[in-house]
Amino acid sequence: MSRPSTAPPAMPVRAGVFSVWGEVAHPTSLTVSDLRQGWEQHRAEVVFDCATAGPQRHTFAGPLLLEVLDRTHPGFDPARRKERSRFLLVVNGGDGHHAVLSWAEIDPDFGGSPVLLATRLDGEELDTAGAQLVVPSDRCGARYISAVTGIWIGGCRLPGVAPSES
């Protein structure tokens, strides 16, 4: 695999389209429609605190983030748990908001959190607005990313430490 890119792949900016790139064998661009057609849709009824609007109650539907990202073949050996546990995910939103998750949070061998890339919010399709990252276990809404524009996947490397040592 070539050296991972920190910049998203060049593509026309269109509402509802996002890229997955980084240390992956198959970088890709997806739409909300792709997410509805290519994966099982899961439902999450959530309550979270919003700093500006107080408690929020919503019902989201969409595929599991893990299942979507698995298809890009992240740059780790799936049989090696320690290798998987050092991978990070950075999710970017259309409003400039970002959130960082670890692969271990969504991996069933670790946290197994059912994080979604929502295609529906309270029964409304998100085709125009864009997919939304939904972290049902969070009590705070800060990692709920609206209008996802990109997801970067990459291994965490400590400065001065060779990858085989980390």
KEMI-700456 format. One record per residue: residue in one letter; residue number from 1; z, x, y of N, C-alpha, C in turn. Coordinates in steps of 0.1 Angstrom, whole numbers. Example, Ala and Ser with C-alpha at 12.3 -4.5 7.8 and 13.67 -1.06 7.14 Angstrom:
+---+-----+-------+-------+-------+-------+-------+-------+-------+-------+-------+
| r |   k |  n.c3 |  n.c1 |  n.c2 | ca.c3 | ca.c1 | ca.c2 |  c.c3 |  c.c1 |  c.c2 |
+---+-----+-------+-------+-------+-------+-------+-------+-------+-------+-------+
| A |   1 |    78 |   132 |   -57 |    78 |   123 |   -45 |    78 |   132 |   -33 |
| S |   2 |    71 |   128 |   -22 |    71 |   137 |   -11 |    79 |   129 |     0 |
+---+-----+-------+-------+-------+-------+-------+-------+-------+-------+-------+
This chain:
+---+-----+-------+-------+-------+-------+-------+-------+-------+-------+-------+
| r |   k |  n.c3 |  n.c1 |  n.c2 | ca.c3 | ca.c1 | ca.c2 |  c.c3 |  c.c1 |  c.c2 |
+---+-----+-------+-------+-------+-------+-------+-------+-------+-------+-------+
| M |   1 |     0 |     9 |   -12 |     0 |     0 |     0 |     0 |     9 |    12 |
| S |   2 |    -7 |     5 |    23 |    -8 |    13 |    35 |     5 |    11 |    43 |
| R |   3 |     7 |    20 |    53 |    19 |    19 |    61 |    19 |     5 |    68 |
| P |   4 |    31 |    -1 |    68 |    33 |   -14 |    73 |    31 |   -15 |    88 |
| S |   5 |    26 |   -25 |    93 |    23 |   -27 |   107 |    35 |   -35 |   113 |
| T |   6 |    39 |   -30 |   126 |    49 |   -38 |   133 |    43 |   -48 |   142 |
| A |   7 |    30 |   -48 |   144 |    23 |   -58 |   152 |    16 |   -68 |   143 |
| P |   8 |    17 |   -81 |   147 |    10 |   -91 |   139 |    -5 |   -88 |   138 |
| P |   9 |   -11 |   -93 |   127 |   -26 |   -91 |   126 |   -33 |   -99 |   138 |
| A |  10 |   -44 |   -93 |   143 |   -51 |   -99 |   153 |   -57 |  -112 |   149 |
| M |  11 |   -55 |  -123 |   156 |   -60 |  -136 |   153 |   -60 |  -144 |   165 |
| P |  12 |   -69 |  -154 |   165 |   -69 |  -163 |   177 |   -56 |  -171 |   177 |
| V |  13 |   -50 |  -173 |   189 |   -38 |  -180 |   191 |   -41 |  -195 |   191 |
| R |  14 |   -36 |  -202 |   181 |   -38 |  -217 |   180 |   -25 |  -223 |   177 |
| A |  15 |   -22 |  -234 |   182 |   -10 |  -242 |   180 |    -9 |  -245 |   165 |
| G |  16 |     3 |  -243 |   159 |     5 |  -246 |   145 |     1 |  -236 |   135 |
| V |  17 |    -4 |  -224 |   140 |    -8 |  -213 |   131 |     2 |  -202 |   132 |
| F |  18 |     6 |  -196 |   121 |    15 |  -184 |   122 |    10 |  -174 |   112 |
| S |  19 |    14 |  -161 |   114 |    10 |  -150 |   105 |    22 |  -145 |    98 |
| V |  20 |    20 |  -140 |    86 |    30 |  -133 |    78 |    24 |  -119 |    76 |
| W |  21 |    32 |  -109 |    80 |    27 |   -95 |    79 |    38 |   -85 |    77 |
| G |  22 |    35 |   -72 |    77 |    45 |   -62 |    75 |    43 |   -55 |    62 |
| E |  23 |    54 |   -53 |    54 |    53 |   -46 |    41 |    50 |   -57 |    31 |
| V |  24 |    37 |   -62 |    31 |    33 |   -72 |    22 |    19 |   -68 |    17 |
| A |  25 |    16 |   -71 |     5 |     2 |   -68 |    -1 |    -8 |   -77 |     4 |
| H |  26 |    -4 |   -89 |     8 |   -14 |   -99 |    12 |   -10 |  -106 |    25 |
| P |  27 |   -12 |   -99 |    37 |    -9 |  -106 |    50 |   -17 |  -118 |    51 |
| T |  28 |   -12 |  -128 |    57 |   -19 |  -141 |    58 |   -16 |  -149 |    70 |
| S |  29 |   -24 |  -158 |    73 |   -22 |  -168 |    84 |   -21 |  -182 |    78 |
| L |  30 |   -12 |  -190 |    82 |   -10 |  -203 |    76 |    -9 |  -214 |    87 |
| T |  31 |   -12 |  -226 |    84 |   -10 |  -238 |    92 |     1 |  -247 |    86 |
| V |  32 |     5 |  -256 |    94 |    15 |  -266 |    89 |     8 |  -274 |    77 |
| S |  33 |    -4 |  -277 |    78 |   -12 |  -284 |    68 |   -12 |  -275 |    55 |
| D |  34 |   -14 |  -262 |    56 |   -14 |  -253 |    45 |     0 |  -254 |    38 |
| L |  35 |    10 |  -254 |    46 |    24 |  -255 |    40 |    26 |  -268 |    32 |
| R |  36 |    20 |  -279 |    37 |    22 |  -292 |    30 |    14 |  -292 |    17 |
| Q |  37 |     2 |  -286 |    17 |    -6 |  -287 |     6 |    -4 |  -277 |    -5 |
| G |  38 |     2 |  -265 |    -1 |     3 |  -254 |   -11 |    16 |  -253 |   -18 |
| W |  39 |    26 |  -260 |   -14 |    40 |  -258 |   -19 |    47 |  -272 |   -20 |
| E |  40 |    56 |  -272 |   -30 |    65 |  -284 |   -31 |    73 |  -286 |   -18 |
| Q |  41 |    74 |  -298 |   -14 |    81 |  -301 |    -2 |    96 |  -305 |    -5 |
| H |  42 |   105 |  -298 |     2 |   120 |  -300 |     0 |   125 |  -307 |    12 |
| R |  43 |   136 |  -314 |    10 |   141 |  -322 |    21 |   155 |  -316 |    24 |
| A |  44 |   159 |  -315 |    37 |   172 |  -311 |    41 |   177 |  -320 |    53 |
| E |  45 |   188 |  -326 |    50 |   195 |  -333 |    61 |   206 |  -324 |    66 |
| V |  46 |   204 |  -321 |    79 |   213 |  -311 |    85 |   220 |  -316 |    97 |
| V |  47 |   232 |  -309 |   100 |   239 |  -311 |   112 |   242 |  -297 |   117 |
| F |  48 |   239 |  -294 |   130 |   242 |  -281 |   135 |   245 |  -283 |   150 |
| D |  49 |   253 |  -273 |   155 |   257 |  -273 |   169 |   246 |  -266 |   178 |
| C |  50 |   242 |  -273 |   188 |   232 |  -267 |   198 |   241 |  -264 |   210 |
| A |  51 |   239 |  -252 |   215 |   247 |  -248 |   227 |   245 |  -257 |   239 |
| T |  52 |   232 |  -262 |   241 |   229 |  -270 |   253 |   230 |  -285 |   250 |
| A |  53 |   229 |  -289 |   238 |   228 |  -304 |   236 |   239 |  -309 |   226 |
| G |  54 |   248 |  -300 |   222 |   258 |  -305 |   213 |   254 |  -307 |   198 |
| P |  55 |   261 |  -314 |   190 |   258 |  -316 |   176 |   244 |  -323 |   175 |
| Q |  56 |   236 |  -318 |   165 |   223 |  -323 |   163 |   222 |  -328 |   148 |
| R |  57 |   217 |  -339 |   145 |   215 |  -344 |   132 |   200 |  -346 |   130 |
| H |  58 |   194 |  -340 |   120 |   180 |  -341 |   117 |   177 |  -341 |   102 |
| T |  59 |   166 |  -346 |    99 |   160 |  -345 |    85 |   147 |  -337 |    86 |
| F |  60 |   147 |  -326 |    78 |   135 |  -318 |    78 |   129 |  -318 |    64 |
| A |  61 |   116 |  -316 |    63 |   109 |  -314 |    50 |    99 |  -303 |    51 |
| G |  62 |    98 |  -295 |    40 |    89 |  -285 |    40 |    91 |  -276 |    28 |
| P |  63 |    83 |  -266 |    26 |    85 |  -256 |    15 |    96 |  -247 |    17 |
| L |  64 |   101 |  -241 |     6 |   111 |  -230 |     8 |   105 |  -218 |    13 |
| L |  65 |   111 |  -211 |    22 |   106 |  -199 |    28 |   104 |  -189 |    17 |
| L |  66 |   113 |  -187 |     8 |   111 |  -178 |    -3 |    98 |  -180 |   -11 |
| E |  67 |    94 |  -192 |   -14 |    82 |  -195 |   -21 |    70 |  -191 |   -13 |
| V |  68 |    70 |  -194 |     0 |    59 |  -191 |     8 |    57 |  -176 |     9 |
| L |  69 |    68 |  -168 |    11 |    67 |  -154 |    13 |    64 |  -147 |     0 |
| D |  70 |    68 |  -153 |   -12 |    65 |  -147 |   -25 |    50 |  -145 |   -26 |
| R |  71 |    42 |  -154 |   -21 |    28 |  -153 |   -23 |    21 |  -142 |   -15 |
| T |  72 |    29 |  -136 |    -6 |    23 |  -124 |     2 |    26 |  -111 |    -6 |
| H |  73 |    34 |  -112 |   -16 |    38 |  -100 |   -24 |    44 |   -89 |   -16 |
| P |  74 |    57 |   -92 |   -11 |    64 |   -82 |    -4 |    64 |   -68 |   -11 |
| G |  75 |    65 |   -58 |    -3 |    64 |   -44 |    -8 |    76 |   -39 |   -15 |
| F |  76 |    82 |   -46 |   -24 |    93 |   -42 |   -33 |    90 |   -45 |   -47 |
| D |  77 |    97 |   -38 |   -56 |    96 |   -42 |   -70 |   106 |   -53 |   -73 |
| P |  78 |   100 |   -65 |   -76 |   109 |   -77 |   -78 |   120 |   -75 |   -88 |
| A |  79 |   118 |   -66 |   -98 |   128 |   -64 |  -108 |   140 |   -56 |  -103 |
| R |  80 |   139 |   -49 |   -91 |   149 |   -40 |   -86 |   157 |   -48 |   -75 |
| R |  81 |   169 |   -53 |   -79 |   177 |   -60 |   -70 |   181 |   -52 |   -57 |
| K |  82 |   185 |   -40 |   -59 |   189 |   -32 |   -47 |   177 |   -30 |   -37 |
| E |  83 |   165 |   -29 |   -43 |   154 |   -27 |   -34 |   151 |   -40 |   -26 |
| R |  84 |   152 |   -52 |   -33 |   150 |   -65 |   -26 |   161 |   -67 |   -16 |
| S |  85 |   173 |   -62 |   -18 |   184 |   -65 |    -9 |   183 |   -58 |     5 |
| R |  86 |   174 |   -48 |     6 |   173 |   -41 |    18 |   161 |   -46 |    27 |
| F |  87 |   154 |   -56 |    23 |   143 |   -62 |    30 |   148 |   -72 |    41 |
| L |  88 |   142 |   -72 |    52 |   145 |   -81 |    63 |   133 |   -89 |    67 |
| L |  89 |   136 |  -101 |    73 |   126 |  -110 |    78 |   129 |  -113 |    92 |
| V |  90 |   119 |  -111 |   101 |   120 |  -115 |   115 |   110 |  -126 |   117 |
| V |  91 |   116 |  -137 |   122 |   108 |  -149 |   124 |   107 |  -151 |   140 |
| N |  92 |    94 |  -152 |   145 |    92 |  -154 |   159 |    88 |  -168 |   162 |
| G |  93 |    92 |  -173 |   173 |    89 |  -187 |   177 |    80 |  -187 |   190 |
| G |  94 |    73 |  -198 |   192 |    64 |  -200 |   203 |    71 |  -198 |   217 |
| D |  95 |    84 |  -201 |   217 |    91 |  -200 |   230 |    97 |  -186 |   232 |
| G |  96 |    94 |  -176 |   223 |    99 |  -163 |   224 |   112 |  -160 |   217 |
| H |  97 |   117 |  -171 |   211 |   130 |  -170 |   203 |   127 |  -163 |   190 |
| H |  98 |   136 |  -154 |   186 |   135 |  -147 |   173 |   148 |  -149 |   165 |
| A |  99 |   146 |  -147 |   152 |   158 |  -147 |   143 |   155 |  -137 |   132 |
| V | 100 |   166 |  -131 |   127 |   165 |  -121 |   116 |   173 |  -127 |   104 |
| L | 101 |   167 |  -126 |    93 |   173 |  -130 |    80 |   171 |  -118 |    71 |
| S | 102 |   180 |  -118 |    60 |   177 |  -108 |    50 |   171 |  -115 |    38 |
| W | 103 |   163 |  -107 |    30 |   157 |  -113 |    18 |   168 |  -118 |     9 |
| A | 104 |   179 |  -111 |     9 |   190 |  -115 |     0 |   196 |  -129 |     3 |
| E | 105 |   195 |  -133 |    16 |   199 |  -147 |    19 |   192 |  -157 |    12 |
| I | 106 |   179 |  -155 |    10 |   170 |  -166 |     4 |   168 |  -163 |   -11 |
| D | 107 |   171 |  -152 |   -16 |   169 |  -148 |   -30 |   179 |  -154 |   -39 |
| P | 108 |   175 |  -161 |   -50 |   185 |  -168 |   -58 |   195 |  -158 |   -65 |
| D | 109 |   191 |  -145 |   -66 |   200 |  -136 |   -72 |   212 |  -132 |   -63 |
| F | 110 |   210 |  -136 |   -50 |   220 |  -133 |   -40 |   225 |  -146 |   -34 |
| G | 111 |   222 |  -148 |   -21 |   227 |  -160 |   -14 |   220 |  -173 |   -18 |
| G | 112 |   207 |  -172 |   -22 |   200 |  -184 |   -26 |   199 |  -196 |   -16 |
| S | 113 |   200 |  -193 |    -3 |   200 |  -203 |     7 |   186 |  -210 |     7 |
| P | 114 |   186 |  -223 |     7 |   173 |  -231 |     7 |   167 |  -232 |    21 |
| V | 115 |   164 |  -220 |    27 |   158 |  -220 |    40 |   143 |  -226 |    39 |
| L | 116 |   140 |  -234 |    49 |   127 |  -241 |    49 |   118 |  -236 |    60 |
| L | 117 |   105 |  -238 |    58 |    95 |  -238 |    68 |    91 |  -252 |    70 |
| A | 118 |    97 |  -259 |    79 |    96 |  -274 |    80 |    82 |  -278 |    85 |
| T | 119 |    76 |  -288 |    78 |    64 |  -294 |    82 |    66 |  -308 |    88 |
| R | 120 |    78 |  -313 |    86 |    82 |  -326 |    92 |    96 |  -325 |    97 |
| L | 121 |    98 |  -332 |   109 |   111 |  -333 |   115 |   113 |  -348 |   118 |
| D | 122 |   124 |  -353 |   111 |   127 |  -368 |   113 |   115 |  -377 |   110 |
| G | 123 |   107 |  -373 |   100 |    96 |  -381 |    96 |    83 |  -379 |   104 |
| E | 124 |    83 |  -371 |   114 |    72 |  -368 |   122 |    65 |  -355 |   118 |
| E | 125 |    52 |  -355 |   116 |    45 |  -343 |   112 |    45 |  -332 |   123 |
| L | 126 |    46 |  -320 |   120 |    47 |  -309 |   129 |    34 |  -301 |   131 |
| D | 127 |    23 |  -307 |   127 |    10 |  -300 |   128 |     7 |  -295 |   142 |
| T | 128 |     9 |  -302 |   152 |     6 |  -298 |   166 |    17 |  -289 |   171 |
| A | 129 |    30 |  -292 |   168 |    41 |  -284 |   173 |    43 |  -271 |   166 |
| G | 130 |    39 |  -270 |   153 |    41 |  -258 |   145 |    52 |  -259 |   136 |
| A | 131 |    52 |  -251 |   126 |    63 |  -251 |   116 |    76 |  -247 |   122 |
| Q | 132 |    87 |  -251 |   116 |   100 |  -248 |   121 |   108 |  -242 |   110 |
| L | 133 |   115 |  -230 |   114 |   124 |  -224 |   104 |   137 |  -232 |   104 |
| V | 134 |   142 |  -236 |    92 |   154 |  -244 |    91 |   164 |  -237 |    82 |
| V | 135 |   176 |  -234 |    87 |   186 |  -227 |    79 |   197 |  -237 |    77 |
| P | 136 |   196 |  -245 |    66 |   206 |  -256 |    64 |   221 |  -252 |    64 |
| S | 137 |   223 |  -239 |    60 |   237 |  -235 |    59 |   243 |  -231 |    72 |
| D | 138 |   235 |  -229 |    82 |   240 |  -225 |    95 |   247 |  -237 |   103 |
| R | 139 |   259 |  -234 |   108 |   266 |  -244 |   116 |   261 |  -244 |   130 |
| C | 140 |   255 |  -233 |   134 |   249 |  -231 |   148 |   234 |  -232 |   147 |
| G | 141 |   228 |  -238 |   157 |   213 |  -240 |   156 |   205 |  -228 |   161 |
| A | 142 |   211 |  -216 |   163 |   204 |  -205 |   169 |   193 |  -199 |   160 |
| R | 143 |   194 |  -201 |   147 |   183 |  -195 |   138 |   173 |  -206 |   135 |
| Y | 144 |   174 |  -218 |   140 |   164 |  -228 |   139 |   153 |  -225 |   149 |
| I | 145 |   142 |  -219 |   143 |   131 |  -214 |   152 |   120 |  -225 |   152 |
| S | 146 |   117 |  -230 |   164 |   106 |  -239 |   166 |    93 |  -232 |   168 |
| A | 147 |    82 |  -239 |   164 |    68 |  -234 |   166 |    67 |  -219 |   162 |
| V | 148 |    70 |  -217 |   149 |    69 |  -204 |   143 |    55 |  -198 |   145 |
| T | 149 |    55 |  -186 |   151 |    42 |  -179 |   154 |    40 |  -167 |   144 |
| G | 150 |    51 |  -162 |   138 |    49 |  -151 |   129 |    62 |  -148 |   121 |
| I | 151 |    60 |  -142 |   110 |    71 |  -137 |   101 |    67 |  -123 |    97 |
| W | 152 |    76 |  -114 |   101 |    74 |  -100 |    97 |    84 |   -97 |    85 |
| I | 153 |    79 |   -90 |    75 |    88 |   -86 |    63 |    88 |   -71 |    63 |
| G | 154 |    99 |   -65 |    61 |   100 |   -51 |    60 |   113 |   -46 |    55 |
| G | 155 |   113 |   -34 |    49 |   125 |   -28 |    44 |   133 |   -21 |    55 |
| C | 156 |   146 |   -22 |    55 |   155 |   -16 |    64 |   157 |    -1 |    60 |
| R | 157 |   154 |     8 |    69 |   156 |    22 |    66 |   165 |    28 |    77 |
| L | 158 |   175 |    35 |    72 |   184 |    42 |    81 |   178 |    54 |    87 |
| P | 159 |   180 |    57 |   100 |   174 |    69 |   105 |   179 |    81 |    98 |
| G | 160 |   170 |    90 |    94 |   174 |   103 |    88 |   176 |   102 |    73 |
| V | 161 |   174 |    90 |    67 |   177 |    88 |    53 |   164 |    85 |    46 |
| A | 162 |   160 |    92 |    36 |   147 |    90 |    29 |   148 |    76 |    21 |
| P | 163 |   137 |    69 |    20 |   138 |    55 |    14 |   144 |    55 |     0 |
| S | 164 |   143 |    66 |    -8 |   148 |    66 |   -21 |   164 |    67 |   -21 |
| E | 165 |   169 |    72 |   -10 |   184 |    74 |    -8 |   190 |    61 |    -3 |
| S | 166 |   183 |    52 |     3 |   189 |    41 |    10 |   192 |    29 |     0 |
+---+-----+-------+-------+-------+-------+-------+-------+-------+-------+-------+
